[in-house]
Amino acid sequence: MTDPFDQGLDKACAMRLLANAHTKADYRAYQKTGHWKTVREEALLYAAFSCCMCGRADRLQVHHKPLGYQRLFRERVDQDVTVVCQRCHRRHHGK
């Protein structure tokens, strides 16, 4: 497991992330960590740089599945995140 306290986050933010009690601001801070950047790259490689819903290869985003939010800093790319294009991500969230 990556040490969440060694990712440039303040201690309170890291604790909320680990406890799955984080705010949107905490999650945005998490997305700037080196750990998330590594998970994101691994997920893109795992998905062969294509959307899991439509197969597109542009405007890709890495999306946490519901249980993935509970395992921040411990994500498994084969279980906790998925790769979707921007259009499918919006559809998934009903926008």
C-alpha positions as CSV (number, residue, x, y, z in Angstrom):
1,M,0.0,0.0,0.0
2,T,1.2,3.5,-0.8
3,D,1.7,5.6,2.3
4,P,-1.1,8.2,2.1
5,F,0.8,10.4,4.5
6,D,3.7,10.6,2.0
7,Q,1.6,12.0,-0.8
8,G,1.6,15.7,0.0
9,L,-1.8,15.6,1.6
10,D,-2.4,17.2,5.0
11,K,-3.0,14.6,7.7
12,A,-6.7,15.3,8.2
13,C,-7.4,15.0,4.5
14,A,-5.5,11.7,4.3
15,M,-7.4,10.3,7.3
16,R,-10.8,11.2,5.7
17,L,-9.8,9.5,2.5
18,L,-8.7,6.4,4.3
19,A,-12.0,6.4,6.3
20,N,-14.1,6.9,3.2
21,A,-15.4,10.1,4.8
22,H,-13.8,12.4,2.3
23,T,-15.2,15.6,0.8
24,K,-15.1,16.5,-2.9
25,A,-12.2,18.8,-2.1
26,D,-10.3,15.9,-0.5
27,Y,-11.0,13.7,-3.5
28,R,-9.7,16.4,-5.9
29,A,-6.5,16.6,-3.7
30,Y,-6.2,12.8,-3.9
31,Q,-6.4,13.0,-7.7
32,K,-3.3,15.1,-7.7
33,T,-1.2,12.6,-5.8
34,G,1.5,10.5,-7.4
35,H,-0.3,7.4,-6.2
36,W,-3.5,8.3,-8.3
37,K,-1.4,9.1,-11.3
38,T,0.2,5.6,-11.1
39,V,-3.2,3.9,-10.6
40,R,-4.6,6.0,-13.6
41,E,-1.8,4.9,-15.9
42,E,-2.1,1.3,-14.8
43,A,-5.8,1.4,-15.4
44,L,-5.4,2.8,-18.9
45,L,-2.9,0.1,-19.8
46,Y,-5.1,-2.6,-18.3
47,A,-8.0,-1.3,-20.5
48,A,-5.8,-1.0,-23.6
49,F,-6.5,2.7,-23.7
50,S,-10.2,2.3,-24.7
51,C,-13.5,2.9,-23.0
52,C,-15.0,-0.2,-21.4
53,M,-18.5,0.8,-22.5
54,C,-18.1,1.9,-26.1
55,G,-14.5,1.2,-27.1
56,R,-13.6,4.8,-27.9
57,A,-10.0,5.7,-27.4
58,D,-10.3,9.5,-26.9
59,R,-11.1,11.7,-23.9
60,L,-10.6,8.8,-21.5
61,Q,-11.2,9.1,-17.8
62,V,-10.5,6.6,-15.0
63,H,-13.6,6.2,-12.9
64,H,-13.7,4.7,-9.4
65,K,-16.3,2.0,-9.0
66,P,-18.4,2.3,-5.7
67,L,-16.1,-0.1,-3.7
68,G,-13.1,1.7,-5.1
69,Y,-13.8,4.8,-3.1
70,Q,-13.6,2.6,0.0
71,R,-10.1,1.5,-1.0
72,L,-8.4,4.7,-1.9
73,F,-4.6,4.2,-1.8
74,R,-5.3,0.5,-2.0
75,E,-7.1,0.3,-5.4
76,R,-6.8,-2.7,-7.6
77,V,-7.1,-1.7,-11.3
78,D,-8.9,-4.9,-12.2
79,Q,-11.6,-4.4,-9.5
80,D,-11.8,-0.8,-8.2
81,V,-11.6,1.4,-11.3
82,T,-12.7,1.4,-14.8
83,V,-11.8,3.4,-18.0
84,V,-14.6,5.3,-19.7
85,C,-14.7,8.0,-22.3
86,Q,-16.0,11.4,-21.3
87,R,-19.4,10.8,-23.0
88,C,-20.0,7.4,-21.3
89,H,-18.8,8.8,-17.9
90,R,-21.5,11.5,-18.2
91,R,-24.1,9.0,-19.2
92,H,-23.2,6.8,-16.3
93,H,-23.8,9.7,-13.9
94,G,-27.1,10.6,-15.7
95,K,-25.9,13.9,-17.1
